[in-house]
Amino acid sequence: MTIAPLCPSPIMQHETVQMAHGAGGRLSQALMQRVFMPHLHNPFLDLLDDQAKLDLPPGRVAFTTDSYVVSPVFFPGGSIGELSVNGTVNDLAVGGARPLYLSAGFVLEEGFLLVELETIVQSMAEAARKAGVVIVTGDTKVVGKGQCDKLFINTSGIGVIREGANLSCRNLQQGTSLILSGTVGDHGMAIMTSREGLSFQSRITSDCAALNGMIAAMLDAVPAIQAMRDPTRGGVAATLNELAVSSGVGIEINETTIPVKAEVRGACELLGIDPLHVANEGKLVVAVAAADAAQVLEVMHSFEEGRDAVIIGSVTNEHPGMVVMRTAFGSRRIIDLPLGEQLPRIC
C-alpha cells in the first residue's frame, strides 16, 4: 500500500518579521490581527478597506506627509513610532490646521522582532490619542534582511485650517518678534548620544511631543500670528534662514537668550556641532508682531511644551535673506545653513 506524503501545516507563529508577512496572505492577516489592530482599531480602520472614507468639517484642508528613518528606533524620550505621529501632527498644526486623520505606512526588515514592532505600534496609538488624531489607514511592506534598517515609517496627515488663519513664512515684517518655545538640540543629541560607540555621562532626552494643543491656544489668543515652524532637520538655524529668505527680510538673534541645556551644549561641543543646527521634535519658532509677543508668551508658558519659551530676536530690513547673531562677546556672526547633514538618521 502506498501512503501519500503528508503536507506539513504552515508555521503561523513567529517571533520576527518574515518575508511572508508582506505577501498579502495568511501571515499578513495574522500580523494585522496580532500587532496592528489591537492598538490602532477604530471605526475607519476596522473596515480594512483600501481607503478610509472620511467626513471633514467645512474649510480649507491641510495635507502633509513625512517619512521617518531614525536610528536607533528606540531612543531616550521616545521611539520612531511617537516621532512619526508627533512630527506629522506638528507639520499640520504650524500651518494653522486642526489635525484630524493620519495614515501610516511601514517598511519592515525581515528578522525585525515582532515584540519591538508591537511596542512601536502601541506608542503610535498612545501618541495619536494624546494628540487627538485617528490613524485611519495604512500599509505594510517587508524587504529582505539588510535592505532597510529594522523599519521605516511614512505618515501622512489631514487637518482643517481654522477660519481666518494665514500663517506663512512669507509674512514676516520689520519689527516682527521671534519666539522660541524652549531648549534647542534635545532630540538630535538624544539620538546621537544613544548610538553605539558613543558614551556620555549625562542622559539627554528627546523633546518629541505633539504641539497642536498649545498652538491652538496661541491662535485663540492671537489669531494674527504671522508664521510658525517646527525646527526639525537643520535645527533653528535652517528654520530662521528659511523665514528670512521667504520673506525677503533680515533676522537678528541674541545668543544669550537662546536656551540650551548644559548637557546638550556639552555634547555639541564634544562633537563639534552648533546647537542651532541640531534637530528638534517638540519645539516651535513663532513670528508675531512685537505688540502681541507678550500675550503669546503668556499662553506658551502655561503649557509644559512652552514653559521655557523666550523671545530670541526680531526681523529687520537690513541684510535681507540673512540671519545674524549677536554673540555673548558682543560680536556678530552669520548663522548660515549647514553644508551637509551633520547628524544622519535623526528623524
Secondary structure, DSSP 8 states (H G I E B T S, - for coil): --------------SB--GGGGTTSHHHHHHIIIIIHHHH--TTGGG--SS------SS-EEEEEEEE--SSSEETTEEHHHHHHHHHHHHHHTTTEEEEEEEEEEEEETT-BHHHHHHHHHHHHHHHHHHT-EEEEEEEEEE-TTSSSSEEEEEEEEEEE-TT----TT---TT-EEEE-S-SSHHHHHHHHTSTT---SS---------HHHHHHHHHH-TT--EEE---TTHHHHHHHHHHHHHT-EEEEEGGGS---HHHHHHHHHHT--GGGS--SS--EEEE-GGGHHHHHHHHHTSGGGTT-EEEEEEESSSTT-EEEE-TTS-EEE----SS-SS-S--
